[in-house]
Amino acid sequence: MIFTNNIKRILRDKLNTIFMFVVPIVFIVLTMQMNSKVWKVTVGIVDNDNTEFTEIIKDKIEENGQYIEIQEGDIQKDLIESNVDYVLSIDKGFTEKLINGEDVSLKGYGIKETNASMPFKIYMESFLNSSKDIAKAADKSSSKFYEAMEYYKNGGLSAEYLTVGANKTKKTSTISGIGFLIMGMLLFSGNVSTLPLEDKKSGTYYRMFAAPLSTRSYMVQNILSYFVFLSLQIVVIFAILLNVFDADFGPSVPRMLLLLFIFAVVCTAFGTAISSVSKDRGQASVISNLLVTPMCMLGGCFWPREIMPDVLKRVGDFVPTTWALNGAYKLINGNTLKDISLEISILLLFALIFFLIAAKKKIDVYN
């Protein structure tokens, strides 16, 4: 009785639909569009070698960005003023050492707090490693080295780079999509769990116990109705991410779904706890909004936790969103359920804590 009645009441409330589907989908669409844009990196070059090989390096940079020649003394200034996103410094004799089979490396400079140049760094590392292999095969012959480099330059390097870059972008977009799904789940749970408060305000809550209905049965049916809709939210948004945005959930979609269903239990407990400590729906909405936004920010729903200060990362360890996204990130990168056992255990602990708060604040119907 309570379960089916809640289903009807939840469907009638348009705000629930907004929190369930509209909010996460809007943010997901915006994120996917931003990540789909090709961004060109600007590289500063300090070329102290000036060889045919360093010209090849410059040509490679222009395939995926642009370069400008700068002076050694201007590296820090150009980075700080954002004239360049990254700087490569090529020492005198670099090409000669490379051809002779020595283990050389390019000096790179960038702003630590930004990851804008990361795809370029991966690109250049791959290119340099391939050039070293070619140099070894050329057996210290400059002519053979450049002949092989000419073939390689027109061959598979750019295709390999584009594949890696696209895969990384897809995974980043998928994590963002999961983050906004998590945000939508928390918002929905905070709103839908106010149904018992409405019952108490209208007096329905007390009249129901004139029938053969126990307090425990009433709460269980409420909790079950919340979980059913959170599960529906997961399935619908997950299907949209998978089929519309071609999201990359790693090698096992069922593992990711299981993690999200566990987080749905956390959200159910979270909403139940808010309802139990609130006097009315207005107060519950305020408490929910005050908690959900910081939880999403600290947990990495809006941006990568890597860019946050260490003190905020430590604080973020005490919110469930952090552990849900950590688990999702590991699964996307090929880890198993065993590898995220810590994340699952902590999420279940959060659910237990929220349910205990709700149980402690349960109001006796005869008061």
N, C-alpha and C positions, 0 to 999 in steps of 0.2 A: 504493500500500500504506500508506504513512505517513499520507497525507491521509485515506483512508477510516477508518483505525484511530483517528485523532484525532477525527473526527466522532463516532464511537461513544463514545469516552472523554469527550468534552465533554458529550454528551447524558446520560451516566450520572451526572455530577457535579451534584447538586442545587444546589450553591453557584453554579454557572454560571448556572442558570436564575434564581436570585434576583437576581444582579447584572445579568443581561440584561433582565429584564422586571419582576420584583416591585419592586425598589428604585426605579427611575425612575417606574413607574406609581403607586406609593403617594405619592411626593412630588408628582407631577403632580396627582393627585386632590386632595390637601390644598391645593395652591396654587390650583387652579381654584375650589375651594369658598370659599376666603378672598377671592379676587378677585371672586367673584360676589355677595358681600354688598354691599348699598348702604350706604355710610357717609355720614352727614349732617355737613356742616361747620358749625361754630359761628363766626359772624362778629360781631366787635365793631363797632358803628357809632358814629362821632363825627359827629353831624349838626349842623353849624353853620348850615345853610341852612333847614331845616324848611319845605319846600315840598311841593306836591302830587307833584312829580316824585320827591323823596327818599322819599316814602311808597311810590311805585311801586317804587323800588329795594328797599325793605324787603320788599314783597310778593313780589318776584322771588326774593329770598334765601330766603324761607320755602317756596318751591316745591321747593327742593333742600337745605334745611338749616334753620338757625334763626339769629336775630340777638339780640343784647342791646345796649342803649344803654350806652355807657361814656363816661368823661371823657377829654379830651386827655391829661391828666397820668398816666392809668392805663394807657396803651397798652403800654408796656414791661413793666409788672408783670403785666398780664393775659396777655400772650403767654408770658412766662417761667413763670408759674404754670399755664399751659395752661388758663386759664379760657376762652380763645378760640383758634381755629386761625388766624384771619386778622382784620385790622382794616381797615375802610374809613373814611377821614376825608373828609368833604364840607365844603368851604370855604363861607363866606358868599358869596352871589351866584353860586354855581355854576349854578343852574338858569337864572337870567337870562342869563348868558353863553352857556349852551348854546342857549337859544331864539334868541338874537341871532346865532347862527352862529359863535361863537368856538370855537377849538380847545381844549376843556377836557379835563381828565383827573381821575380819582379817585385820591386818595393811598391806597396800599395798604401794609400792614406785615405781615410774617410772619417766622417763624424760618427762616433761610437753609438750615439743614441738613435741613429736612424738605420733602417735596414733597406733603404731605397736602392743601394748599390749592390745588394746581395746577389741578384741574378747575374750581374756583370762579373762579379768576382768568381762565381762558379764557372761562367763562360770562359774567362781568361785562364783559370786553373786548368780546365779541360784542354784548352788550346795549347798551353805551355807543356803540359804532360805529353800531348801528342807530338809536339815539336821535338821534345827530348827523345822520344822513341824513334822518330825519323832520323835524328842526328846520330843515334847509335847505329841504325841500319846503314847510314851513309858512310860509316867508318872514317870519320874525320875529313871526308871529301866535301869541300864547299860546293862544287858544281852539282854533285849528286844530291846534296842536301836541298839546294834551291830547286832542283828539278822535281824532287819529291814534294816539296812544300807547295810548288805551283799546282801539282795535281791535287794535293790535299786541300788546298785553299778553295778549289772549285768542286770539292767532293762533299763528304758527309758531315763536316763539323757543324755547319749552320743548322742542318736538319736535326742533329742530335741535340743541339742547344734548345731549339724551339720545342722539342718534345719534353725535355726536362722542365723548361720554364712553364709550359702549359700545364704540366702535371702538378707543379708546385702551386701555380695559381688556382687550379681546380681544388686542391686540398685546402688552401687558405679560404677560398669561398665557401667550401663545405663546412669548415669549422665555424665561420661566421654565421652560416645558415642555422647550424645547430645552436649557436649562442642565442640567436633571436627566437628560436623555437623554445628554448629554456626560459627566456624572458616572458614569452607569451604564456607558458605553462604556469609560471609564478603569478602573473597578473590574473589569469583566469581562476586559479585556486583561491587567491585572495578575495575575488569578487563572489564566486559561487558559494563559498563556505559561509556566507552571511545568511543563508536560508534559515537556519535555526533561530537567528536573531529576529528575522521577520516573523517567524512563528510565535516567538515569545512576545513580541510587540503587539501582535494581533490577538493574542490569547489562544491561538490554535494549539500551541505547544502543550498547554495545560489541559485543554479539552481532549486531546488525543489519548491521554492516559486514563480517561474514563472507559476507553475500550481496552481489551486485553493486549496492551502494548507496553513493553518494558522500556526503560531508559536505554538499556544496552542495545536492544533491537533498533530503537529509533536512531541511535548514533551509528550503528553498523550500516544501516541502510543509507544514511546520509553519506557516510564515507565511501560506500560502494558506488553511489551515484557520481560522486566527484571523480573517482578513479576511472569509471567507465568513460566519462567525457574527456578526461586527460588522455586516456588511451586513444580515443577517437582523434583528438588533436594531433597526437604523435603520428598516427597512421596517415592522416590526410597530408600534413606538412611534409612528412618523410616521403610520401609518394610524389608530391610536387617537386621536392628537391631532386629526387631520383629521376623522374621522367620528364620534367619540364626543364630543369636547370642542369641535368646530367651530372649531378653531384658525385664525388668520389668518396664512398664510405669504406674504402679499404676492401680486403679480401672476403669479409664476412658481414653481410647486411644483418643477419639475425643477431649477431653479437651487439651491434649498435642499437638495434631495437630493444634488446634485453636491457642494456644500460639505460636507455631512455624510459623504459617501463619502471625500472628501479627508481629513477628520479621522479617519476609520476607518483610513486609511493611517498617520496619526500615532500612533494608539493601538496599531496592530500593531507599529510600530517601537518605541514606548515599552515595550510588554510584552516584546518580544524583548531590548531593552537590559537590562531588570530581570533577566530570566532569565540573561543572559550574565554579569552581575556578582554573581550570588547563588550561594552554595554549596549551598543546599537550598531546599525549598519554604517552610519556615518563615521563613527569612531574606528570601526574595522577597516574601512576604506583608507582612512588617514594612516593607520598603523601599517597596513599593507604597502601603501605607496612609499612610506618612509623606510621600509625594510627592503622592498624589492629592488629599487633603483641602486642603492649602494651594493647590494648583493650581486647584481648584474655587472656593475662597474668593477668591483674588486675581483670578481670571478673570471673576467675576460670575455664577457658576452659582447661588449661594444668594441674592444680593441685587444690586441695581444698583451698578455701579462708581462711579456719580456720588456716592454717599453716603460713599465711602471717602476717607481722607486722601490728599493728593497724593503723599506718599512711597510709600504702598501701591499707588497707581495706577502709579507708575513701576516698582516692583518687578513688578507684574502684567504689564507689557509683555514680560516675559521668560518667560512661560508660554504654551503654545499655546491654552489655553482662552480667553484674552482675545481672540485673533485669530479664533477660531471664532465666538464670540458677537458680536464686532464685525461680522463678515461677515454673520451671521444677521440682526442688527438692520438693517443696510443693505438686505438683500434684502427684509425684511418691509416696509420703507418705500419700496419701489419701485425700488431701484437695480439695475443690471445686473451681470453677471459682470465686465465691464470695470471697474466702479466698485470691486469688491472684489479686484482683481488683487493689490494689496499684501497683503491678508489671506491670499489663497491662496498667494502666493509665500513668505510667512513660515511658513505651516503646512507647506509642502513642505520648507522649510529645516529645521524642527524634525524632520521625518521622516528627513531625510538625516543629521542629527546623531545621532539615536537609533540608526539603522542602523549608522553608523560606530562608535559605542560598542560595539554588539553584535559587529561584525566584529573590532574590536581585542581584545576579551576572549574570542574564540573559543578553546576549549580543544582542544588536539591530542588525538585519541583515543588516541594511543600513549603519552601521559604517564602 
